[in-house]
Amino acid sequence: MASDYTLILNERDGGQEEISGSAISLEVDPGTSLEDLLQEQNGFAWVFSLFNNEESELTADISYDEAALTQVVSGLNCMDETQMYDSEDTCLSEYTAGSGYELVAEVYGTRIQESVLMEKLDEAILSFSEELDLEAAGCYVEPVYTADSETAQTMLSVANQYVNTTITYVFGDNTEVIDGSVISQWIQISDDLNVTLDEEQEAAFISDLASTYDTKWKSRTLVSHSGTTVTVPSGGNYGWRVNQDETLSALQGYLEAGEDYTGEVVYYQTAAQYGENDYGSTYIEVSISDQHFWYYVDGVVVLESDFVSGDVAKGHDTPKGAYRIAYKARDQVLEGQGYSSPVSYWMPFVDGCGFHDASWRSEFGGTIYLKNGSHGCLNLPTWAAKQLYDLIEAGTAVLIY
């Protein structure tokens, strides 16, 4: 009897369930017994016979209630959403210092593709199969990427290349190391297992370096000519400044190539040495209150002189801070609103301000700058301007307080 027919479902994880012929109103033409059909059709030929014109009349001998089958399937344990778990692609393990990553094996879940299951059930019932292996029949939603796939192996290789690269930035006596412990935090894996590095985190790391080691625009202390410690205000253009964009670009190049690097970051500008007193031992100390400068070479004063600085009463104060000699030039004409002054020795350090000779003055120092000062420059006696010009180099620090 067709009602005696039972289809056993073999499920992943070892479970078994049954679908009985009676539950789906399975019927066979009264003139043909189930035994006759089974005798006439072997297990493989039966499926073929469904599409073979010479035996197509046999397909009309079998029928079942499709709605009943749908209802039976909805009640199967393997279709219970609360008992299903999804397949998972292979993925990278946690990072391990010194070795990197391994692949975590994929997970084969129990989520059923209902449309595939219904198709395979129809084939099995119409062929009177005794069993249906759901895994072999492809009824489950499988992982897309397995550990032995080429895509996963490429992911592993690229990720390990990144974390096994070491970048060491040198800042004088200090070093900052970018190794696997840092790089592993930057790694991103897309759904298709493509490995990239988080550029925002890379840039943030470089930004932190710049915040730590940049000295441009920062205040400094200086042991003055008198032995007292003075503060050179912030805002000057002297000091270290990291070129963050170029440093980031270079970093990304090293990582993409898997190339270790030890050396400096890329700078917009450098200073004499690292540390707070980045001006080193060769610099110009400028005291506005004393109206006097001292030029040190290797810590020894080699030249000093009075000067006249910017006119305080007219709001032309000479800017304070740490600056650098931009360049030096002979026989220039300094022009501005209401003046045009030819000078023989010109050594600018910021915004049109610089050291130069002032042949039109007969006196220097004292309180001249309070009401009869310059437009911001440091006016020097011609002899002092000439000697400074001959001694000074572009880039030398000028510390004004």
Salt bridges, closest charged atoms under 4 A:
GLU81 OE1 - ARG111 NH1 2.96
ASP86 OD1 - ARG111 NE 2.39
GLU135 OE2 - ARG12 NH2 3.06
GLU142 OE2 - ARG12 NH2 2.78
ASP278 OD1 - ARG220 NE 2.75
GLU285 OE2 - HIS225 ND1 2.90
ASP290 OD2 - HIS225 NE2 3.75
GLU304 OE1 - HIS292 NE2 2.70
ASP306 OD1 - HIS292 ND1 2.63
ASP331 OD1 - ARG330 NH2 3.78
ASP390 OD2 - LYS386 NZ 3.08
